[in-house]
Amino acid sequence: MRRMLGAVVGAVILAAPILTMTTGPAAADLDFPQCRNADLTASYRSTGAGAGHTYGKIRLTNTSDRACWTRGYGGLSYVGHGDGTQIGAAADRTPSKVGKKIVVQPGERVVSVVDEKNAHNYPNRRCHRTHVDGFRVYVPDARRSQFVRHPTTGCAKAKVHLLSHKAYRRAG
């Protein structure tokens, strides 16, 4: 009897941490893998314009079958010429809060707010206006990029910084 009671108590002690990790507030802190480029699908949604700017959001939707986490800034630039050639300078990072890891469940998304300056705000000799096919988007910490269609006009000269964006945050 004593031996059996010891085995039951040992089993309860071993099981207790597993139960507490999957219930209550600690569930949000489970160790998920970092989101990879293949886990997230990029898209763009315009949110308005004014005073020589166009505003929008790059959305990264978890299209995988598992939860993963992301945080911080990705990469963003204009591309064109029908072959993905970068047009002008890469996006500047607008200072914004980079918080803790954001767990992204399948179907959920995170967003980065984008500010596009109008290329026509600059003299053509300084800008060298050029057709843009869309964005090259890098998921945070990724080495591969995704193309998001967004026809517009950019500046071929990299000294003119037309794009800026914020760190990714939970969509909502």
Secondary structure, 3 states (H helix, E strand, C coil): CHHHHHHHHHHHHHHHHHHHHCCHHHHHHCCCCECCCCCEEEEEEEEEEECCEEEEEEEEEECCCCCEEECCCCEEEEEECCCCEEECCCCEECCCCCCCCEEECCCCEEEEEEEEECHHHCCHHHHCEEEEEEEEEECCCCCCEEEEEEEEEEECCCCCCCEEECCCEECC
